[in-house]
Amino acid sequence: MLTRKFKTSNPTALLTEMPGLGMGAKNLSADIRRHFNCTLGRDRDCRSVHYAYSALALTVRDRLMERWRNTEYAYDQADCRRTYYLSLEFLLGRALSNAMLNLGIEEPIQQALNELGLELEELADSEFDAGLGNGGLGRLAACFIDSCATLQLPVMGYGIRYEYGMFRQMIVNGYQVEEPDHWLRNGHVWEQERPELTVRVKFGGRTEFSNDVSRPGQVVWLDTDDVLAVPFDIPVPGYRNGTVNTLRLWKSAATDEFKLGEFNAGDYAESVRAKNLAENISMVLYPNDASENGKELRLRQQYFLASASLQDVLRRWLADHGEDFSEFAEKNCFQLNDTHPTIAVAELMRLLIDVHGLAWNEAWAITNRTMAYTNHTLLPEALEKWPVRLFRQMLPRLLEIIFEINARFLGEVAARWPGDIDRLARMSLIEEGHEQQVRMAYLAIVGSFSVNGVAALHSDLLKHGLFKDFHELWPERFNNKTNGITPRRWLAACNPELAGLISEAIGDKWTADLTRLAELRPFAEDAAFRERWMAIKRRNKEKLLDFKNRELGLTLVNPDLMFDVQVKRIHEYKRQLLNVLHVIHLFDRIKRGDVQDWTPRCVLFGGKAAPGYVMAKRIIKLINNVAGTINGDPEMNDRLSVLFLPNYRVTAMEVICPGTDLSEQISTAGKEASGTGNMKFMMNGALTIGTLDGANIEIREEVGAENFFLFGLTAEEVERRRGGYDPGAVIEANEDLKRVMGLLESGFFNRFEPGIFDPIIESIRSPHDPWMTAADFPGYVEAQRAAAAAFRDKDRWARMSILNTAASGKFSTDRTIAEYNREIWKLTPIPALPVK
Ligand SMILES: *Cc1c(COP(=O)(O)O)cnc(C)c1O
């Protein structure tokens, strides 16, 4: 495969060096035309807008290519320290508008398209979302690599090129139906295959001691079923700085010998099956958010990513430094996005010891100084554990290494706390029980020099709850990095009108330094500015309605209603159910004529449920049934409407957050690690109704309590109340809740489907309800009343809206990444070489 090399070691400079491509409208339109007619081979009979989009995308991509290589040249020349961001998910969304914005060629492109009689929006709309992630964790990875490029940090993303991304959600009779997302169907112009960098990943087989007398004690892993990992690179442009970093996604492929071997044995069908097994690894993204399901293929994906990425880094190291690893830890850092890629800890040990001949202690010192772990969840059911049995069969050598890491680690614990047997059992990387399991989070902590949570409260809860024992042992390892979002995609690109108004008021430096948004504060007192601000919000609400009408079919909603929005994965801890109970309460108020000083509102829901998560899917059905009842009731008369937007995704959020008035962030306190949807809404001028959970706490601190609608138990109160929780008493004591439960329990929303909501009703009434939905209902209703009253005072709302955007500066991933870099990665920014 691609083994023929140049006779001299490199291609000639005459081949590889070229003058910079023009950035003016003339050059751009000529290139669009050339790509359409030559690269893509289309003509006047071409009816599909896809090819016009592709021609435009290729034209933009050409401009990235030259900056991309100049960035790599600069890093290479500097021989700089680098960080690798390992993540099973990158929820990228679309690439075109972001690339145009970051290159700063929006205007000439617009002009070029005018010359060609094309409409940008129509073309941009034909791009598929790259939905290689479930939700917040995957989107965070995408925002992170954007900020790394903007800060000119030598950071490379490593992930998997799933053939099928996050499923497409349809709603049929109120139920979620999943459809496969074959996002690569029409090709993907933003990726560059690099088959010459293919690596080999081992699975299965057995281990034995080497009979090589020069390497006593050396273990070999043999009789393996190997799989090839083929890299596909995606360019990651920084904001107008000439930098283009790399996201490298691995695709799995069968090896040749494995096909031939089986074929020679005469079993043709078996050989094809084996090929499928190899190619299946990168076939599909697991659609489980914040919960794991122990499937063998998932562990295969994790090891595939870890091994391929580490081998790739080591290949570059060997090319530059040979077998001298003395400076490896100074020059390399791996950030693990949750426990998913944690097997990298054991894999780096294996590669250093088995392949490169280092001693255990040397290899451990390197591993322990290069790995850093980010935790994303406090939910115990989401903490990954893998059966030892599965490891032994799939990754026997890795299991041996994990056992040895554990033995040495427990030795350390025993020396520090002699005789404390309980502590050893609690901290062991291996959980005993009817089936032994590997605790991946513990492996990550033991193998890393840094462990971070993703919001202040979350990091605190980790230290004093989930990872208490480890914090006692290594307090210096623990730190916080509050999440963020990239202001390029989540303000400049998705809300161009508001971005324009902001720049008119305070200049345009905010795009690369979001703290400057604070300069907007005085404008909250400027009546003319407020009017323009709210006029833009209103137009964004109209755009949101257009989007909804395209996706959902036409239903009339008035943009003057309060748009009250909860979009995020459907999960019990996020409490969409609490929101539905409030909606039913509003319905009940209208029905009984309690409509004095009513604030008309449209409650929007959106989000996917994991296909196997029965309760979450039932909540979707409840939302849709409640929506059906309310929207079909003439008495509601514009006072209340409810919509479930199917197929929530990045591209949907880009239209939803600019058109939102009220952002619902109502998780049970102590359960949402950070949240980032909350930040997108705030940055676009929505007000938050929320609990003291995750980054909500920091959002409220930044914007001030008077500009935030707070309610609910604190994390401490939730814990204290466990054991003595009596939802029956809460319901009895609250007339509103009693009536809501009465409606639900009478079957009012499921007249022709008896009993379907019983599990939901039972969960609310259960003293063991971990989400304490009933407990927070009264406070929630009160906060909703305050929000409704505030919305009726248009001036006051406009002020608060402006102040929310003005206070959102902290929530840029530029700040988050600067902190990662200052405290964990310690990289030096390296500017790209200039384009000729
Ligand atoms: C931001 C985002 C999320 C995360 O939302 P939370 O409210 O923080 O859970 C999930 N999915 C998509 C598509 C997003 O853009």
Ligand as a Chemical Component Dictionary entry (heavy atoms), coordinates in Angstrom:
data_LIG
# 
_chem_comp.id                   LIG 
_chem_comp.type                 NON-POLYMER 
_chem_comp.pdbx_formal_charge   0 
_chem_comp.three_letter_code    LIG 
# 
loop_
_chem_comp_atom.comp_id 
_chem_comp_atom.atom_id 
_chem_comp_atom.alt_atom_id 
_chem_comp_atom.type_symbol 
_chem_comp_atom.charge 
_chem_comp_atom.model_Cartn_x 
_chem_comp_atom.model_Cartn_y 
_chem_comp_atom.model_Cartn_z 
_chem_comp_atom.pdbx_ordinal 
LIG C1 C1 C 0 -24.554 22.312 23.313 1  
LIG C2 C2 C 0 -25.175 21.076 22.859 2  
LIG C3 C3 C 0 -25.460 20.050 23.759 3  
LIG C4 C4 C 0 -25.222 20.182 25.254 4  
LIG O1 O1 O 0 -26.373 20.729 25.850 5  
LIG P1 P1 P 0 -26.616 20.691 27.438 6  
LIG O2 O2 O 0 -27.818 21.557 27.622 7  
LIG O3 O3 O 0 -25.398 21.277 28.069 8  
LIG O4 O4 O 0 -26.851 19.285 27.800 9  
LIG C5 C5 C 0 -26.038 18.900 23.286 10 
LIG N1 N1 N 0 -26.315 18.743 21.980 11 
LIG C6 C6 C 0 -26.070 19.705 21.080 12 
LIG C7 C7 C 0 -26.422 19.491 19.658 13 
LIG C8 C8 C 0 -25.488 20.905 21.479 14 
LIG O5 O5 O 0 -25.217 21.857 20.570 15 
# 
loop_
_chem_comp_bond.comp_id 
_chem_comp_bond.atom_id_1 
_chem_comp_bond.atom_id_2 
_chem_comp_bond.value_order 
_chem_comp_bond.pdbx_ordinal 
LIG C1 C2 SING 1  
LIG C2 C3 SING 2  
LIG C2 C8 DOUB 3  
LIG C3 C4 SING 4  
LIG C3 C5 DOUB 5  
LIG C4 O1 SING 6  
LIG O1 P1 SING 7  
LIG P1 O2 DOUB 8  
LIG P1 O3 SING 9  
LIG P1 O4 SING 10 
LIG C5 N1 SING 11 
LIG N1 C6 DOUB 12 
LIG C6 C7 SING 13 
LIG C6 C8 SING 14 
LIG C8 O5 SING 15 
# 
